[in-house]
Amino acid sequence: MLAGEWYQADDPELVALARRAAVLVQRYNTTDADRPEQHAALLRELCGEVGADVVVRPPFYCDYGSQIRIGDRTYLNFNAVLLDVTAIEIGADVQIGPNVQLLTPHHPLDPEQRRARWEAARPITIGDNVWLGGGVIVLGGVTIGPDTVVGAGSVVTKDLPAGVVAVGNPARVR
């Protein structure tokens, strides 16, 4: 799975890892807002790596958590969905708007393979000081260079270089 090869998500080991994440996500999302230290501890338990001064506003959702790395001073607004079947690397000083989705999994085009529950994944890398506007969707296999801005509602299907503004579906550099 982590190598991008086809796998079946109903594998017992993966089911157990997803269940662990679901329990931690539920705790995170239901922790009182006046307990930031508890939010921070749960986020560190859930994710592979969490930098200093990271803010993730609940509700927050992920598949496994362990494949997520978040750099210092990064902010994720409400309803972030990070499907971390493989690595999601978020740099430092990143601003992520509400309802953003980072989606590493993909499914076969062949209907028989889909029926058999095969899937694969490609990593997502977001450079330092990136701003993803509200409702942005980033697909697996994408790298967004540092200092880039992605406009609200955009769908990022291909790599974006550093220091650009990209908008649309699919996102294009302006």
N, C-alpha and C positions, 0 to 999 in steps of 0.2 A: 504494500500500500504506500509506504513512505517513499519507495523508489519509483512511483508512478506506474507500477504494473497493475493489471486487472486483479481485483479481489472481490470478495462477497462480504457486504457489510453485516450480514447476519452470522458471521463467524463468532463462536462463543466468546473468544478473547476480546474481540472488538465490541461485542454487546456489553460485556462487563466494564470495559473502559468508558463506553458511552453512558452507561448507567451511573458510574462514579461521577462523570462530568455533569450529568443531569441533576444529581443530588446537590452538587456544589453550586451549580447555576441557580437552582431553586432557592438555596440558602442565600446566595448573593442577592437575588432579586427581591427577596422578602425581608432582608435585613433593614432595620429602621434607618432612615436617612441621617439621624443624629449619631450614628455609630460608624464614622469613617474608618476608624482603626480596624473594625471587624470586616468592613468591605475590603480594605487593603489586604488583610490576612487571607480572606477567602480567595481573592484574585490571585495572590501569590501561590496558594495551594492548588488552584485550578490550572493556571497557565505555566508554560515552560519557563518563561522569564518575564519579569515585570520591573521596569526601571523605577527610578525615584520620581515622586510627584506625579504619578499617573492617575488620571481620573477616568473611570468608566461608569457612566450614569446608567443605572438600571431602568428598564430591563435590558439585559444583555443575554445573548444566546450563542452557544458554540456546540460543536460535536464532541470533541475530546478535551480541548483546552491545552493539553500538553504540547501541542504543535504551535502554539501562539507565543510569539516573543514581541514585547512592547517596549520601546525605548523611553528614556527619561522625558518627563514633562509632556507626555502625549495625552490627548483628550479625546474620548469617544463619547458622543452624545447618545441620547435615548435610542433604544431599539437596534443596537448594533447586532448584526448577525455575522458571525465568523465561523464558516464551516471549514474547520481545520482538519480535514482528512490527511493533509500533508502540511508542510510548513507555511505559516503566515508570519512574515517578518515585518514589523511596523517600526520605523525609525524613531528618532527623538524629535520632539517638538512638532509632532503631527497633530493636525486638527481633523477630526472625523465627525461630520454632521449627523443629524438624526436619520434613522432608517437606512443606514449604509449597510451593504451586504458585500462581504468578501467570500467568494465561493470557489473553493479549490476542487470540488468533485466534478466529474463529468461522466456521462453515461454513453454506452455504445449506441450507434445509429441502428444497428441490426435489432429488430424487435425480439427475436429469439434470445439474444444475449441479454437484453433488458429484462425479459420475462424471467430469465435465470438469475436475475439480481446482480449481474456483474456491474462494477463501476471502477473508475480509476480517478486519479487526482494529479493536479499540477500545482506547484507552489505559487504563492503571491509574495512579492517583495515591494514594500513601500518605503522610499527613501526618507531622509530627514527633512523636516520642515515642509511636508506636503499638506495640502488642504483638500479634503474630499468633501464637497458640498452635500447637502441633504439628499438622500435617496440615491446616491451613487451606487452602482453595482460594478464590482471588479471581478472578472472571471479568472479562473486558474491559469497559470502559466504567464501571468502579467507581472512586469516590473515597472514601477513608476519611479522615475528619477527624482532626486532631491529638488526641493524648492518649486515643485510643480503644483498647479491648482487644477482641480477637476470640477467643472461646474455642476450644479445641482441637477439631479435626474439623469446624468450621463451614464452610459454603459461602456466600461473600458474592456475591450476585447483584445487589444494588442499593447505592447510596451509603449510607454511614454518617456521621452527624454527628460533630462533635468531642465528646470527653469522655464517651463512652458505653461500655457493655459490651454486646456482641452475641454471641449463640450460636445454634447450630442449623443446620438445612438446610431452607430457606434461613435465613441468619443474621438474627436479629431482635433489636432492642434490648430488653434486660431492664428 
